[in-house]
């Protein structure tokens, strides 16, 4: 069994307590959690702040949690959804966490990522998601193209995000749909792009012709939801 550390009050307040192995509390400021831990039979230690600093780079807010590693879901779990997001070899955990948070706010229940050459759910992702990881399931697949084809067979229309696509403002996003967000530097890979039904883009009016992956995802997710009414 593999474990990892997460920290912060917001993370702890949203986490599934069944996944917690042990909690480390600042003995001077975090004792209010003890009744909850005791009632759920969760082991805990009261420690000096310096111990927590060494465990969590000083951003712990007085609480560090030892949890079981994230359990990924299967693609079959998302077939009944209306909107799914696929991340094509995203690498930055901050982008991943921010996209999870956006998906949760937009009512999206599943995100698909590839098994290889991709950021996974880790401490930073959980922290940046601000608790959203408890409500959005992450599906890991061996091959994104195969996953896309399976979703097509289930009635999904697949949109890829790329600067050379058509303006998303002109799109009709009714029905079951998938949005593919590409790698931060390379964008969507050619093989994944060719598997998409349509490529959409965000119009640019400034001197810089690209947006951060999580920002692009947020604009398109809400734009596609808006045009689906």
PyMOL CGO cylinders between C-alpha atoms (Angstrom):
from pymol import cmd
from pymol.cgo import CYLINDER

trace = [
    CYLINDER, 0.00, 0.00, 0.00, 1.28, 3.47, -0.96, 0.3, 1, 1, 1, 1, 1, 1,
    CYLINDER, 1.28, 3.47, -0.96, 0.66, 6.61, 1.07, 0.3, 1, 1, 1, 1, 1, 1,
    CYLINDER, 0.66, 6.61, 1.07, 1.19, 10.33, 0.65, 0.3, 1, 1, 1, 1, 1, 1,
    CYLINDER, 1.19, 10.33, 0.65, 1.02, 13.48, 2.75, 0.3, 1, 1, 1, 1, 1, 1,
    CYLINDER, 1.02, 13.48, 2.75, -1.42, 16.34, 2.25, 0.3, 1, 1, 1, 1, 1, 1,
    CYLINDER, -1.42, 16.34, 2.25, -1.92, 19.37, 4.42, 0.3, 1, 1, 1, 1, 1, 1,
    CYLINDER, -1.92, 19.37, 4.42, -3.99, 22.43, 5.20, 0.3, 1, 1, 1, 1, 1, 1,
    CYLINDER, -3.99, 22.43, 5.20, -7.35, 22.97, 6.90, 0.3, 1, 1, 1, 1, 1, 1,
    CYLINDER, -7.35, 22.97, 6.90, -9.38, 23.21, 3.68, 0.3, 1, 1, 1, 1, 1, 1,
    CYLINDER, -9.38, 23.21, 3.68, -7.92, 19.95, 2.41, 0.3, 1, 1, 1, 1, 1, 1,
    CYLINDER, -7.92, 19.95, 2.41, -8.63, 18.17, 5.68, 0.3, 1, 1, 1, 1, 1, 1,
    CYLINDER, -8.63, 18.17, 5.68, -12.18, 19.53, 5.93, 0.3, 1, 1, 1, 1, 1, 1,
    CYLINDER, -12.18, 19.53, 5.93, -13.02, 18.14, 2.47, 0.3, 1, 1, 1, 1, 1, 1,
    CYLINDER, -13.02, 18.14, 2.47, -11.12, 14.87, 2.54, 0.3, 1, 1, 1, 1, 1, 1,
    CYLINDER, -11.12, 14.87, 2.54, -12.79, 11.48, 2.88, 0.3, 1, 1, 1, 1, 1, 1,
    CYLINDER, -12.79, 11.48, 2.88, -11.90, 10.42, 6.41, 0.3, 1, 1, 1, 1, 1, 1,
    CYLINDER, -11.90, 10.42, 6.41, -11.90, 6.78, 5.34, 0.3, 1, 1, 1, 1, 1, 1,
    CYLINDER, -11.90, 6.78, 5.34, -8.74, 7.52, 3.35, 0.3, 1, 1, 1, 1, 1, 1,
    CYLINDER, -8.74, 7.52, 3.35, -6.87, 8.92, 6.34, 0.3, 1, 1, 1, 1, 1, 1,
    CYLINDER, -6.87, 8.92, 6.34, -4.18, 6.82, 8.01, 0.3, 1, 1, 1, 1, 1, 1,
    CYLINDER, -4.18, 6.82, 8.01, -2.90, 9.32, 10.54, 0.3, 1, 1, 1, 1, 1, 1,
    CYLINDER, -2.90, 9.32, 10.54, -3.00, 13.04, 11.32, 0.3, 1, 1, 1, 1, 1, 1,
    CYLINDER, -3.00, 13.04, 11.32, -0.22, 15.24, 12.67, 0.3, 1, 1, 1, 1, 1, 1,
    CYLINDER, -0.22, 15.24, 12.67, -1.37, 18.34, 14.56, 0.3, 1, 1, 1, 1, 1, 1,
    CYLINDER, -1.37, 18.34, 14.56, 0.44, 21.40, 15.81, 0.3, 1, 1, 1, 1, 1, 1,
    CYLINDER, 0.44, 21.40, 15.81, 0.21, 20.83, 19.55, 0.3, 1, 1, 1, 1, 1, 1,
    CYLINDER, 0.21, 20.83, 19.55, -0.23, 24.54, 20.21, 0.3, 1, 1, 1, 1, 1, 1,
    CYLINDER, -0.23, 24.54, 20.21, -2.95, 25.52, 17.73, 0.3, 1, 1, 1, 1, 1, 1,
    CYLINDER, -2.95, 25.52, 17.73, -4.84, 22.56, 16.23, 0.3, 1, 1, 1, 1, 1, 1,
    CYLINDER, -4.84, 22.56, 16.23, -6.33, 20.64, 19.12, 0.3, 1, 1, 1, 1, 1, 1,
    CYLINDER, -6.33, 20.64, 19.12, -9.90, 21.40, 17.96, 0.3, 1, 1, 1, 1, 1, 1,
    CYLINDER, -9.90, 21.40, 17.96, -9.61, 18.48, 15.55, 0.3, 1, 1, 1, 1, 1, 1,
    CYLINDER, -9.61, 18.48, 15.55, -9.07, 15.90, 18.27, 0.3, 1, 1, 1, 1, 1, 1,
    CYLINDER, -9.07, 15.90, 18.27, -12.77, 15.12, 19.01, 0.3, 1, 1, 1, 1, 1, 1,
    CYLINDER, -12.77, 15.12, 19.01, -13.43, 14.47, 15.29, 0.3, 1, 1, 1, 1, 1, 1,
    CYLINDER, -13.43, 14.47, 15.29, -10.39, 12.24, 15.00, 0.3, 1, 1, 1, 1, 1, 1,
    CYLINDER, -10.39, 12.24, 15.00, -11.27, 10.32, 18.14, 0.3, 1, 1, 1, 1, 1, 1,
    CYLINDER, -11.27, 10.32, 18.14, -14.88, 9.78, 17.06, 0.3, 1, 1, 1, 1, 1, 1,
    CYLINDER, -14.88, 9.78, 17.06, -13.65, 8.35, 13.75, 0.3, 1, 1, 1, 1, 1, 1,
    CYLINDER, -13.65, 8.35, 13.75, -10.93, 6.21, 15.35, 0.3, 1, 1, 1, 1, 1, 1,
    CYLINDER, -10.93, 6.21, 15.35, -8.20, 8.03, 13.44, 0.3, 1, 1, 1, 1, 1, 1,
    CYLINDER, -8.20, 8.03, 13.44, -4.71, 7.99, 14.89, 0.3, 1, 1, 1, 1, 1, 1,
    CYLINDER, -4.71, 7.99, 14.89, -3.05, 11.35, 15.53, 0.3, 1, 1, 1, 1, 1, 1,
    CYLINDER, -3.05, 11.35, 15.53, 0.09, 12.87, 17.00, 0.3, 1, 1, 1, 1, 1, 1,
    CYLINDER, 0.09, 12.87, 17.00, 0.53, 16.28, 18.61, 0.3, 1, 1, 1, 1, 1, 1,
    CYLINDER, 0.53, 16.28, 18.61, 3.87, 17.63, 17.45, 0.3, 1, 1, 1, 1, 1, 1,
    CYLINDER, 3.87, 17.63, 17.45, 5.94, 20.80, 17.36, 0.3, 1, 1, 1, 1, 1, 1,
    CYLINDER, 5.94, 20.80, 17.36, 5.34, 23.22, 14.50, 0.3, 1, 1, 1, 1, 1, 1,
    CYLINDER, 5.34, 23.22, 14.50, 8.86, 22.57, 13.22, 0.3, 1, 1, 1, 1, 1, 1,
    CYLINDER, 8.86, 22.57, 13.22, 8.00, 18.93, 12.63, 0.3, 1, 1, 1, 1, 1, 1,
    CYLINDER, 8.00, 18.93, 12.63, 5.08, 20.00, 10.43, 0.3, 1, 1, 1, 1, 1, 1,
    CYLINDER, 5.08, 20.00, 10.43, 7.28, 22.57, 8.69, 0.3, 1, 1, 1, 1, 1, 1,
    CYLINDER, 7.28, 22.57, 8.69, 9.70, 19.82, 7.70, 0.3, 1, 1, 1, 1, 1, 1,
    CYLINDER, 9.70, 19.82, 7.70, 6.85, 17.64, 6.43, 0.3, 1, 1, 1, 1, 1, 1,
    CYLINDER, 6.85, 17.64, 6.43, 4.92, 20.27, 4.45, 0.3, 1, 1, 1, 1, 1, 1,
    CYLINDER, 4.92, 20.27, 4.45, 7.15, 23.21, 3.54, 0.3, 1, 1, 1, 1, 1, 1,
    CYLINDER, 7.15, 23.21, 3.54, 5.52, 25.46, 6.17, 0.3, 1, 1, 1, 1, 1, 1,
    CYLINDER, 5.52, 25.46, 6.17, 2.14, 25.72, 4.34, 0.3, 1, 1, 1, 1, 1, 1,
    CYLINDER, 2.14, 25.72, 4.34, 0.30, 23.31, 6.60, 0.3, 1, 1, 1, 1, 1, 1,
    CYLINDER, 0.30, 23.31, 6.60, -1.90, 25.62, 8.76, 0.3, 1, 1, 1, 1, 1, 1,
    CYLINDER, -1.90, 25.62, 8.76, -1.17, 23.34, 11.70, 0.3, 1, 1, 1, 1, 1, 1,
    CYLINDER, -1.17, 23.34, 11.70, -2.32, 20.05, 10.19, 0.3, 1, 1, 1, 1, 1, 1,
    CYLINDER, -2.32, 20.05, 10.19, -0.66, 17.37, 8.03, 0.3, 1, 1, 1, 1, 1, 1,
    CYLINDER, -0.66, 17.37, 8.03, -2.57, 14.27, 6.96, 0.3, 1, 1, 1, 1, 1, 1,
    CYLINDER, -2.57, 14.27, 6.96, -1.15, 10.89, 5.96, 0.3, 1, 1, 1, 1, 1, 1,
    CYLINDER, -1.15, 10.89, 5.96, -3.60, 9.36, 3.44, 0.3, 1, 1, 1, 1, 1, 1,
    CYLINDER, -3.60, 9.36, 3.44, -3.81, 6.37, 1.15, 0.3, 1, 1, 1, 1, 1, 1,
    CYLINDER, -3.81, 6.37, 1.15, -2.75, 7.07, -2.42, 0.3, 1, 1, 1, 1, 1, 1,
    CYLINDER, -2.75, 7.07, -2.42, -5.51, 8.21, -4.76, 0.3, 1, 1, 1, 1, 1, 1,
    CYLINDER, -5.51, 8.21, -4.76, -7.64, 5.47, -6.31, 0.3, 1, 1, 1, 1, 1, 1,
    CYLINDER, -7.64, 5.47, -6.31, -8.34, 6.09, -9.98, 0.3, 1, 1, 1, 1, 1, 1,
    CYLINDER, -8.34, 6.09, -9.98, -11.68, 5.18, -11.55, 0.3, 1, 1, 1, 1, 1, 1,
    CYLINDER, -11.68, 5.18, -11.55, -12.47, 3.23, -14.73, 0.3, 1, 1, 1, 1, 1, 1,
    CYLINDER, -12.47, 3.23, -14.73, -13.75, 4.73, -17.97, 0.3, 1, 1, 1, 1, 1, 1,
    CYLINDER, -13.75, 4.73, -17.97, -17.00, 2.80, -17.66, 0.3, 1, 1, 1, 1, 1, 1,
    CYLINDER, -17.00, 2.80, -17.66, -17.84, 5.01, -14.67, 0.3, 1, 1, 1, 1, 1, 1,
    CYLINDER, -17.84, 5.01, -14.67, -18.37, 8.09, -16.87, 0.3, 1, 1, 1, 1, 1, 1,
    CYLINDER, -18.37, 8.09, -16.87, -20.57, 6.74, -19.67, 0.3, 1, 1, 1, 1, 1, 1,
    CYLINDER, -20.57, 6.74, -19.67, -23.72, 8.28, -18.17, 0.3, 1, 1, 1, 1, 1, 1,
    CYLINDER, -23.72, 8.28, -18.17, -22.20, 11.77, -17.89, 0.3, 1, 1, 1, 1, 1, 1,
    CYLINDER, -22.20, 11.77, -17.89, -23.09, 14.70, -20.15, 0.3, 1, 1, 1, 1, 1, 1,
    CYLINDER, -23.09, 14.70, -20.15, -19.71, 16.46, -20.11, 0.3, 1, 1, 1, 1, 1, 1,
    CYLINDER, -19.71, 16.46, -20.11, -16.25, 14.94, -19.63, 0.3, 1, 1, 1, 1, 1, 1,
    CYLINDER, -16.25, 14.94, -19.63, -12.81, 16.59, -19.69, 0.3, 1, 1, 1, 1, 1, 1,
    CYLINDER, -12.81, 16.59, -19.69, -9.71, 14.83, -21.04, 0.3, 1, 1, 1, 1, 1, 1,
    CYLINDER, -9.71, 14.83, -21.04, -6.21, 16.11, -20.27, 0.3, 1, 1, 1, 1, 1, 1,
    CYLINDER, -6.21, 16.11, -20.27, -3.70, 15.17, -22.97, 0.3, 1, 1, 1, 1, 1, 1,
    CYLINDER, -3.70, 15.17, -22.97, -0.42, 14.69, -21.05, 0.3, 1, 1, 1, 1, 1, 1,
    CYLINDER, -0.42, 14.69, -21.05, -0.72, 17.71, -18.78, 0.3, 1, 1, 1, 1, 1, 1,
    CYLINDER, -0.72, 17.71, -18.78, 2.46, 18.12, -16.71, 0.3, 1, 1, 1, 1, 1, 1,
    CYLINDER, 2.46, 18.12, -16.71, 1.88, 20.92, -14.18, 0.3, 1, 1, 1, 1, 1, 1,
    CYLINDER, 1.88, 20.92, -14.18, 0.15, 19.83, -10.95, 0.3, 1, 1, 1, 1, 1, 1,
    CYLINDER, 0.15, 19.83, -10.95, -1.03, 23.40, -10.38, 0.3, 1, 1, 1, 1, 1, 1,
    CYLINDER, -1.03, 23.40, -10.38, -2.85, 23.37, -13.71, 0.3, 1, 1, 1, 1, 1, 1,
    CYLINDER, -2.85, 23.37, -13.71, -4.30, 19.96, -12.93, 0.3, 1, 1, 1, 1, 1, 1,
    CYLINDER, -4.30, 19.96, -12.93, -5.56, 21.04, -9.51, 0.3, 1, 1, 1, 1, 1, 1,
    CYLINDER, -5.56, 21.04, -9.51, -7.06, 24.24, -10.92, 0.3, 1, 1, 1, 1, 1, 1,
    CYLINDER, -7.06, 24.24, -10.92, -8.86, 22.31, -13.68, 0.3, 1, 1, 1, 1, 1, 1,
    CYLINDER, -8.86, 22.31, -13.68, -10.28, 19.87, -11.13, 0.3, 1, 1, 1, 1, 1, 1,
    CYLINDER, -10.28, 19.87, -11.13, -11.61, 22.82, -9.16, 0.3, 1, 1, 1, 1, 1, 1,
    CYLINDER, -11.61, 22.82, -9.16, -13.17, 24.38, -12.27, 0.3, 1, 1, 1, 1, 1, 1,
    CYLINDER, -13.17, 24.38, -12.27, -14.76, 21.07, -13.26, 0.3, 1, 1, 1, 1, 1, 1,
    CYLINDER, -14.76, 21.07, -13.26, -16.32, 20.65, -9.83, 0.3, 1, 1, 1, 1, 1, 1,
    CYLINDER, -16.32, 20.65, -9.83, -17.75, 24.16, -9.93, 0.3, 1, 1, 1, 1, 1, 1,
    CYLINDER, -17.75, 24.16, -9.93, -19.17, 23.49, -13.41, 0.3, 1, 1, 1, 1, 1, 1,
    CYLINDER, -19.17, 23.49, -13.41, -20.76, 20.20, -12.40, 0.3, 1, 1, 1, 1, 1, 1,
    CYLINDER, -20.76, 20.20, -12.40, -18.34, 17.94, -14.28, 0.3, 1, 1, 1, 1, 1, 1,
    CYLINDER, -18.34, 17.94, -14.28, -17.89, 14.64, -12.47, 0.3, 1, 1, 1, 1, 1, 1,
    CYLINDER, -17.89, 14.64, -12.47, -15.01, 12.94, -14.35, 0.3, 1, 1, 1, 1, 1, 1,
    CYLINDER, -15.01, 12.94, -14.35, -11.61, 13.87, -15.80, 0.3, 1, 1, 1, 1, 1, 1,
    CYLINDER, -11.61, 13.87, -15.80, -9.60, 11.43, -17.91, 0.3, 1, 1, 1, 1, 1, 1,
    CYLINDER, -9.60, 11.43, -17.91, -5.79, 11.39, -17.93, 0.3, 1, 1, 1, 1, 1, 1,
    CYLINDER, -5.79, 11.39, -17.93, -3.24, 9.07, -19.59, 0.3, 1, 1, 1, 1, 1, 1,
    CYLINDER, -3.24, 9.07, -19.59, -1.22, 6.62, -17.55, 0.3, 1, 1, 1, 1, 1, 1,
    CYLINDER, -1.22, 6.62, -17.55, 2.17, 7.66, -18.95, 0.3, 1, 1, 1, 1, 1, 1,
    CYLINDER, 2.17, 7.66, -18.95, 3.94, 11.02, -19.25, 0.3, 1, 1, 1, 1, 1, 1,
    CYLINDER, 3.94, 11.02, -19.25, 1.26, 12.87, -17.34, 0.3, 1, 1, 1, 1, 1, 1,
    CYLINDER, 1.26, 12.87, -17.34, 0.89, 14.52, -13.96, 0.3, 1, 1, 1, 1, 1, 1,
    CYLINDER, 0.89, 14.52, -13.96, -0.96, 12.34, -11.47, 0.3, 1, 1, 1, 1, 1, 1,
    CYLINDER, -0.96, 12.34, -11.47, -2.96, 13.14, -8.39, 0.3, 1, 1, 1, 1, 1, 1,
    CYLINDER, -2.96, 13.14, -8.39, -0.35, 14.17, -5.83, 0.3, 1, 1, 1, 1, 1, 1,
    CYLINDER, -0.35, 14.17, -5.83, -0.03, 16.45, -2.82, 0.3, 1, 1, 1, 1, 1, 1,
    CYLINDER, -0.03, 16.45, -2.82, 0.09, 19.64, -4.90, 0.3, 1, 1, 1, 1, 1, 1,
    CYLINDER, 0.09, 19.64, -4.90, -2.90, 18.66, -7.04, 0.3, 1, 1, 1, 1, 1, 1,
    CYLINDER, -2.90, 18.66, -7.04, -4.98, 17.93, -3.95, 0.3, 1, 1, 1, 1, 1, 1,
    CYLINDER, -4.98, 17.93, -3.95, -3.94, 21.21, -2.32, 0.3, 1, 1, 1, 1, 1, 1,
    CYLINDER, -3.94, 21.21, -2.32, -4.65, 23.35, -5.40, 0.3, 1, 1, 1, 1, 1, 1,
    CYLINDER, -4.65, 23.35, -5.40, -8.01, 21.70, -6.00, 0.3, 1, 1, 1, 1, 1, 1,
    CYLINDER, -8.01, 21.70, -6.00, -9.15, 23.14, -2.64, 0.3, 1, 1, 1, 1, 1, 1,
    CYLINDER, -9.15, 23.14, -2.64, -11.23, 20.10, -1.82, 0.3, 1, 1, 1, 1, 1, 1,
    CYLINDER, -11.23, 20.10, -1.82, -12.70, 19.61, -5.31, 0.3, 1, 1, 1, 1, 1, 1,
    CYLINDER, -12.70, 19.61, -5.31, -10.80, 16.32, -5.71, 0.3, 1, 1, 1, 1, 1, 1,
    CYLINDER, -10.80, 16.32, -5.71, -13.33, 14.80, -3.30, 0.3, 1, 1, 1, 1, 1, 1,
    CYLINDER, -13.33, 14.80, -3.30, -16.13, 15.45, -5.80, 0.3, 1, 1, 1, 1, 1, 1,
    CYLINDER, -16.13, 15.45, -5.80, -14.48, 14.92, -9.20, 0.3, 1, 1, 1, 1, 1, 1,
    CYLINDER, -14.48, 14.92, -9.20, -13.31, 11.41, -10.05, 0.3, 1, 1, 1, 1, 1, 1,
    CYLINDER, -13.31, 11.41, -10.05, -10.11, 10.98, -12.04, 0.3, 1, 1, 1, 1, 1, 1,
    CYLINDER, -10.11, 10.98, -12.04, -9.97, 8.19, -14.62, 0.3, 1, 1, 1, 1, 1, 1,
    CYLINDER, -9.97, 8.19, -14.62, -6.60, 6.88, -15.77, 0.3, 1, 1, 1, 1, 1, 1,
    CYLINDER, -6.60, 6.88, -15.77, -6.36, 5.12, -19.15, 0.3, 1, 1, 1, 1, 1, 1,
    CYLINDER, -6.36, 5.12, -19.15, -3.52, 3.47, -21.05, 0.3, 1, 1, 1, 1, 1, 1,
    CYLINDER, -3.52, 3.47, -21.05, -4.41, 5.08, -24.40, 0.3, 1, 1, 1, 1, 1, 1,
    CYLINDER, -4.41, 5.08, -24.40, -6.28, 8.35, -24.88, 0.3, 1, 1, 1, 1, 1, 1,
    CYLINDER, -6.28, 8.35, -24.88, -7.26, 7.61, -28.47, 0.3, 1, 1, 1, 1, 1, 1,
    CYLINDER, -7.26, 7.61, -28.47, -8.87, 4.33, -27.45, 0.3, 1, 1, 1, 1, 1, 1,
    CYLINDER, -8.87, 4.33, -27.45, -10.68, 6.15, -24.65, 0.3, 1, 1, 1, 1, 1, 1,
    CYLINDER, -10.68, 6.15, -24.65, -11.97, 8.77, -27.08, 0.3, 1, 1, 1, 1, 1, 1,
    CYLINDER, -11.97, 8.77, -27.08, -13.25, 6.09, -29.43, 0.3, 1, 1, 1, 1, 1, 1,
    CYLINDER, -13.25, 6.09, -29.43, -15.04, 4.33, -26.57, 0.3, 1, 1, 1, 1, 1, 1,
    CYLINDER, -15.04, 4.33, -26.57, -16.72, 7.61, -25.63, 0.3, 1, 1, 1, 1, 1, 1,
    CYLINDER, -16.72, 7.61, -25.63, -17.76, 8.20, -29.23, 0.3, 1, 1, 1, 1, 1, 1,
    CYLINDER, -17.76, 8.20, -29.23, -19.38, 4.77, -29.25, 0.3, 1, 1, 1, 1, 1, 1,
    CYLINDER, -19.38, 4.77, -29.25, -21.39, 5.92, -26.23, 0.3, 1, 1, 1, 1, 1, 1,
    CYLINDER, -21.39, 5.92, -26.23, -22.70, 8.99, -28.05, 0.3, 1, 1, 1, 1, 1, 1,
    CYLINDER, -22.70, 8.99, -28.05, -20.19, 11.65, -27.04, 0.3, 1, 1, 1, 1, 1, 1,
    CYLINDER, -20.19, 11.65, -27.04, -19.03, 14.36, -29.45, 0.3, 1, 1, 1, 1, 1, 1,
    CYLINDER, -19.03, 14.36, -29.45, -15.36, 15.16, -28.86, 0.3, 1, 1, 1, 1, 1, 1,
    CYLINDER, -15.36, 15.16, -28.86, -13.93, 18.70, -29.02, 0.3, 1, 1, 1, 1, 1, 1,
    CYLINDER, -13.93, 18.70, -29.02, -10.22, 19.42, -28.94, 0.3, 1, 1, 1, 1, 1, 1,
    CYLINDER, -10.22, 19.42, -28.94, -8.88, 22.79, -27.80, 0.3, 1, 1, 1, 1, 1, 1,
    CYLINDER, -8.88, 22.79, -27.80, -6.28, 24.31, -30.13, 0.3, 1, 1, 1, 1, 1, 1,
    CYLINDER, -6.28, 24.31, -30.13, -5.46, 27.82, -31.35, 0.3, 1, 1, 1, 1, 1, 1,
    CYLINDER, -5.46, 27.82, -31.35, -6.03, 26.74, -34.97, 0.3, 1, 1, 1, 1, 1, 1,
    CYLINDER, -6.03, 26.74, -34.97, -9.61, 25.63, -34.34, 0.3, 1, 1, 1, 1, 1, 1,
    CYLINDER, -9.61, 25.63, -34.34, -12.90, 27.40, -34.98, 0.3, 1, 1, 1, 1, 1, 1,
    CYLINDER, -12.90, 27.40, -34.98, -14.14, 30.08, -32.57, 0.3, 1, 1, 1, 1, 1, 1,
    CYLINDER, -14.14, 30.08, -32.57, -15.88, 28.29, -29.71, 0.3, 1, 1, 1, 1, 1, 1,
    CYLINDER, -15.88, 28.29, -29.71, -18.37, 31.15, -29.49, 0.3, 1, 1, 1, 1, 1, 1,
    CYLINDER, -18.37, 31.15, -29.49, -19.91, 29.88, -32.72, 0.3, 1, 1, 1, 1, 1, 1,
    CYLINDER, -19.91, 29.88, -32.72, -20.21, 26.30, -31.54, 0.3, 1, 1, 1, 1, 1, 1,
    CYLINDER, -20.21, 26.30, -31.54, -23.33, 24.27, -30.78, 0.3, 1, 1, 1, 1, 1, 1,
    CYLINDER, -23.33, 24.27, -30.78, -22.46, 22.18, -27.74, 0.3, 1, 1, 1, 1, 1, 1,
    CYLINDER, -22.46, 22.18, -27.74, -25.77, 20.47, -27.13, 0.3, 1, 1, 1, 1, 1, 1,
    CYLINDER, -25.77, 20.47, -27.13, -25.68, 16.77, -26.32, 0.3, 1, 1, 1, 1, 1, 1,
    CYLINDER, -25.68, 16.77, -26.32, -23.06, 14.57, -24.65, 0.3, 1, 1, 1, 1, 1, 1,
    CYLINDER, -23.06, 14.57, -24.65, -19.62, 16.08, -25.12, 0.3, 1, 1, 1, 1, 1, 1,
    CYLINDER, -19.62, 16.08, -25.12, -15.94, 15.76, -24.31, 0.3, 1, 1, 1, 1, 1, 1,
    CYLINDER, -15.94, 15.76, -24.31, -13.39, 18.57, -24.12, 0.3, 1, 1, 1, 1, 1, 1,
    CYLINDER, -13.39, 18.57, -24.12, -9.72, 17.70, -24.67, 0.3, 1, 1, 1, 1, 1, 1,
    CYLINDER, -9.72, 17.70, -24.67, -7.12, 20.08, -23.20, 0.3, 1, 1, 1, 1, 1, 1,
    CYLINDER, -7.12, 20.08, -23.20, -3.55, 19.64, -24.45, 0.3, 1, 1, 1, 1, 1, 1,
    CYLINDER, -3.55, 19.64, -24.45, -0.11, 19.72, -22.89, 0.3, 1, 1, 1, 1, 1, 1,
    CYLINDER, -0.11, 19.72, -22.89, 1.10, 23.11, -21.61, 0.3, 1, 1, 1, 1, 1, 1,
    CYLINDER, 1.10, 23.11, -21.61, 3.84, 23.42, -24.22, 0.3, 1, 1, 1, 1, 1, 1,
    CYLINDER, 3.84, 23.42, -24.22, 2.93, 21.11, -27.09, 0.3, 1, 1, 1, 1, 1, 1,
    CYLINDER, 2.93, 21.11, -27.09, -0.84, 21.29, -27.03, 0.3, 1, 1, 1, 1, 1, 1,
    CYLINDER, -0.84, 21.29, -27.03, -2.91, 18.33, -28.17, 0.3, 1, 1, 1, 1, 1, 1,
    CYLINDER, -2.91, 18.33, -28.17, -0.86, 15.56, -29.74, 0.3, 1, 1, 1, 1, 1, 1,
    CYLINDER, -0.86, 15.56, -29.74, -1.53, 14.94, -33.47, 0.3, 1, 1, 1, 1, 1, 1,
    CYLINDER, -1.53, 14.94, -33.47, -2.94, 11.45, -32.90, 0.3, 1, 1, 1, 1, 1, 1,
    CYLINDER, -2.94, 11.45, -32.90, -5.37, 12.71, -30.23, 0.3, 1, 1, 1, 1, 1, 1,
    CYLINDER, -5.37, 12.71, -30.23, -6.29, 15.71, -32.36, 0.3, 1, 1, 1, 1, 1, 1,
    CYLINDER, -6.29, 15.71, -32.36, -7.14, 13.46, -35.30, 0.3, 1, 1, 1, 1, 1, 1,
    CYLINDER, -7.14, 13.46, -35.30, -9.47, 11.45, -33.06, 0.3, 1, 1, 1, 1, 1, 1,
    CYLINDER, -9.47, 11.45, -33.06, -11.46, 14.57, -32.11, 0.3, 1, 1, 1, 1, 1, 1,
    CYLINDER, -11.46, 14.57, -32.11, -14.67, 15.40, -33.97, 0.3, 1, 1, 1, 1, 1, 1,
    CYLINDER, -14.67, 15.40, -33.97, -13.99, 19.14, -33.97, 0.3, 1, 1, 1, 1, 1, 1,
    CYLINDER, -13.99, 19.14, -33.97, -11.23, 21.54, -32.94, 0.3, 1, 1, 1, 1, 1, 1,
    CYLINDER, -11.23, 21.54, -32.94, -12.26, 24.72, -31.16, 0.3, 1, 1, 1, 1, 1, 1,
    CYLINDER, -12.26, 24.72, -31.16, -10.28, 27.79, -30.15, 0.3, 1, 1, 1, 1, 1, 1,
    CYLINDER, -10.28, 27.79, -30.15, -10.51, 30.86, -27.95, 0.3, 1, 1, 1, 1, 1, 1,
    CYLINDER, -10.51, 30.86, -27.95, -10.23, 34.11, -29.94, 0.3, 1, 1, 1, 1, 1, 1,
    CYLINDER, -10.23, 34.11, -29.94, -7.18, 36.18, -29.04, 0.3, 1, 1, 1, 1, 1, 1,
    CYLINDER, -7.18, 36.18, -29.04, -7.05, 39.96, -29.27, 0.3, 1, 1, 1, 1, 1, 1,
    CYLINDER, -7.05, 39.96, -29.27, -3.77, 40.73, -27.54, 0.3, 1, 1, 1, 1, 1, 1,
    CYLINDER, -3.77, 40.73, -27.54, -0.13, 40.33, -28.51, 0.3, 1, 1, 1, 1, 1, 1,
    CYLINDER, -0.13, 40.33, -28.51, 0.26, 36.97, -26.77, 0.3, 1, 1, 1, 1, 1, 1,
    CYLINDER, 0.26, 36.97, -26.77, -1.44, 34.13, -28.64, 0.3, 1, 1, 1, 1, 1, 1,
    CYLINDER, -1.44, 34.13, -28.64, -1.79, 31.53, -25.91, 0.3, 1, 1, 1, 1, 1, 1,
    CYLINDER, -1.79, 31.53, -25.91, -3.35, 31.05, -22.49, 0.3, 1, 1, 1, 1, 1, 1,
    CYLINDER, -3.35, 31.05, -22.49, -2.42, 28.97, -19.48, 0.3, 1, 1, 1, 1, 1, 1,
    CYLINDER, -2.42, 28.97, -19.48, -3.94, 25.47, -19.78, 0.3, 1, 1, 1, 1, 1, 1,
    CYLINDER, -3.94, 25.47, -19.78, -6.15, 25.84, -16.74, 0.3, 1, 1, 1, 1, 1, 1,
    CYLINDER, -6.15, 25.84, -16.74, -7.38, 29.26, -17.88, 0.3, 1, 1, 1, 1, 1, 1,
    CYLINDER, -7.38, 29.26, -17.88, -8.21, 27.91, -21.32, 0.3, 1, 1, 1, 1, 1, 1,
    CYLINDER, -8.21, 27.91, -21.32, -10.02, 24.99, -19.75, 0.3, 1, 1, 1, 1, 1, 1,
    CYLINDER, -10.02, 24.99, -19.75, -12.08, 27.30, -17.55, 0.3, 1, 1, 1, 1, 1, 1,
    CYLINDER, -12.08, 27.30, -17.55, -13.14, 29.53, -20.45, 0.3, 1, 1, 1, 1, 1, 1,
    CYLINDER, -13.14, 29.53, -20.45, -14.11, 26.60, -22.66, 0.3, 1, 1, 1, 1, 1, 1,
    CYLINDER, -14.11, 26.60, -22.66, -15.86, 24.60, -19.94, 0.3, 1, 1, 1, 1, 1, 1,
    CYLINDER, -15.86, 24.60, -19.94, -18.12, 27.48, -19.01, 0.3, 1, 1, 1, 1, 1, 1,
    CYLINDER, -18.12, 27.48, -19.01, -18.52, 28.58, -22.64, 0.3, 1, 1, 1, 1, 1, 1,
    CYLINDER, -18.52, 28.58, -22.64, -19.60, 25.12, -23.70, 0.3, 1, 1, 1, 1, 1, 1,
    CYLINDER, -19.60, 25.12, -23.70, -21.97, 24.84, -20.75, 0.3, 1, 1, 1, 1, 1, 1,
    CYLINDER, -21.97, 24.84, -20.75, -23.46, 28.22, -21.58, 0.3, 1, 1, 1, 1, 1, 1,
    CYLINDER, -23.46, 28.22, -21.58, -24.07, 27.28, -25.21, 0.3, 1, 1, 1, 1, 1, 1,
    CYLINDER, -24.07, 27.28, -25.21, -25.69, 24.02, -24.14, 0.3, 1, 1, 1, 1, 1, 1,
    CYLINDER, -25.69, 24.02, -24.14, -28.78, 25.72, -22.77, 0.3, 1, 1, 1, 1, 1, 1,
]
cmd.load_cgo(trace, "trace")
